[in-house]
Every structure is written in structure tokens, then in C-alpha cells.
Amino acid sequence: NKMSTPAFYCAESVRRVLSWQLVNEAVEEALKAVSTPPQSPYVVSQPVRSVTTAGGDRSKLLFTMPAFVGNYRLTRAGSAGDTAKAARSTLACKLLTSFSKNCELQPPLASIAANILLFNAKTGELDAVMPGTDITTWRTASASVVATKYLYFSRYNSCGNAVNVAIIGCGTQGEIHAAAMCANFKVNQLLLFNRTTSRAQQLADKLRSIDMEDKPEILVCQSAREAVCNANIICVATFSKEPLFSASDLGSERPIHINAIGAGEAHFGEVATDVYEQSEVFVDCLANAEQELQGFPVPIAGEVGNVINSGYKPQTLSTTVFQSLG
């Protein structure tokens, strides 16, 4: 039998189908599936991702991320493939490069690039190849949205509480996190900080020009401390190996949730140890955390999927951290 020719999708085709409702539901289902108990209907295989360095240079990394999720369901209108609520199975592999010095090139290039291979789960044939950079960007921000929903807003049994959001690092992930937080939650103030202030200002100008239903006050801060001291939700997404803020920078006691994105080789360099020491820390996958967070300063409390599956709610005035592994 002749193998079928895979479909090749361009980046614009991918962008046209991305929406927060659809991506959030897919990410939430995936997080639940990874943390599922043995008697669950989900069938999941997610090996620990492999990391390859280019020429031994830790600023040039290739991540290989295969996964299978079987018997899951999506209910949102616009879900591709089967009828809504039909059981689905997906076998895929994402190949992602993280070249942290690309921003220094002339002209600068994106630090993250990804491609996704989608296979037929019954025959193993390659069904489709698509650019994965936009999906990766959205998925990473969506994981933070889902974590914020269950680790912060579950304390109030509502996502309607208005919050102040700090964005530390105004690159691609900072921008998509700002957009995601504003699209999914009610944001009073959006506080932006970037090591190069002009980049934060550019993001502020871009966000002010976007038509939002409830546009927040957007402020450019001169320090990370200024951004986080009154924030309820903190999203930190940089390549920094050094802490950008400490526990004393967080200010008065209040409900706080931190989405620590990290990147490349420095997964937890951005946040000071004393912040972790006063927080409950959750991850998307414990198996990956055991490999990639070696030397992490505190025990991991659990997986976000376990929080969703169990109905666990953090204490109202506590600080929680979602340590994203991308």
C-alpha cells in the first residue's frame, strides 16, 4: 500500500484557527490527562523530552517532545476533525529550538522556533506537518491561564475578580501572556517591565492600540520590583539566570500567583529562592520536572492537572507558583 502524502500547513493557516477558548480547553484536557489516575478513560504516553545541544553551546538547544493522548474530548465549536464531544486520539511530536542569542543577530531572529509532526494514530503514517511556533506560544500562555484559573481564581470560586498583572520580560512570551491575561480575566492594571525599557514601551503602545472590551491601565515600570509590588498575577518570561525579584519585592501580604515561564537552559533562574520558599510550587508534569529542575530549591507540591482533578484550592492569602516547563 502506498503511503499517503502528508498535508503541509503554513503559519497563517495555523493562526486562523487559534482561539483562547479552544486552546485553553485543549490545554486543560491535556494537563488533566497527564495527571490522570489509572482508572481514568484517558490513555496517555508522554516520555520525558530530550534535549540536544548544538556544538556543546547551551544557548543553542533542540528539544524533542513526542506524546500520545487517547480517548479525549473537546466540546468547543470549531474543534478540528471529529464531531464535537467525539472521542479523539492524537500522536504527535514537536521539535523546538531555543537559541537565546538570536535577538543579538542583525537582523534579530526569534529565540524560539518549532515544528509539529502529526501522525495517524492507527497506521503511524505522517498525516501533517505544521509550523509549531504560534501553537507553542499560545500553548505556553494557555497553560499559564489554566494554572492561574485553578491556583489563583479557585480561591474565590470565580474568575470575575479584577486583578493587577505584572509582565516581567516583554518579548514574545511576555506579549502573549499580556494578551492572554487580558483576554481571559478582568485586569485592572497591566504592569510591564523589561531590562530594555524601550521594549516595554513598544509593547505598551501595541497593547493600547488593540481594541479590548475592558482595557486595563497599562504602565511601563522602571524596575521589576515596581511591577510586582502590587500585582496579584505575575508572569515572568525571560532568559535570565539571575533572580529578577525577591520575596521582599512582593510587598504586602495578599493573594499572589506567579507564572514562571523560564526558557532554554535556565528554567528557574528568574525568581529568587526566598520566593519559592514561601510558595506552593506546581508543574505541568512531574516526570519532566524531575529531569529538568534538578537543584530546584523547594519540593514540588504537585501537578496542575492533579489540582484540577482533585478540586484542591490554595489558601486565599498564599503565594502559588506555576513553574512552566514549556
URGIZI-V570937 format. One record per run of one state. SS is the DSSP state (a for helix, b for strand, c for the rest). FROM is the first residue (numbers start at 1). TO is the last residue. If there is no record, write none. Layout:
BEGIN
SS|FROM|TO + SS|FROM|TO
END
This chain:
BEGIN
c|1|6 + b|7|9 + c|10|10 + a|11|17 + c|18|19 + a|20|34 + c|35|42 + b|43|45 + c|46|49 + b|50|54 + c|55|56 + b|57|72 + c|73|87 + b|88|99 + c|100|101 + a|102|104 + c|105|111 + b|112|119 + c|120|125 + b|126|131 + c|132|132 + a|133|151 + c|152|152 + a|153|156 + c|157|162 + b|163|168 + c|169|171 + a|172|184 + c|185|186 + b|187|193 + c|194|196 + a|197|208 + c|209|216 + b|217|220 + c|221|223 + a|224|228 + c|229|232 + b|233|236 + c|237|244 + b|245|245 + c|246|246 + a|247|250 + c|251|255 + b|256|260 + c|261|262 + b|263|263 + c|264|265 + b|266|266 + c|267|270 + b|271|271 + c|272|272 + a|273|277 + c|278|278 + b|279|283 + c|284|285 + a|286|292 + c|293|301 + b|302|303 + a|304|310 + c|311|318 + b|319|323 + c|324|326
END
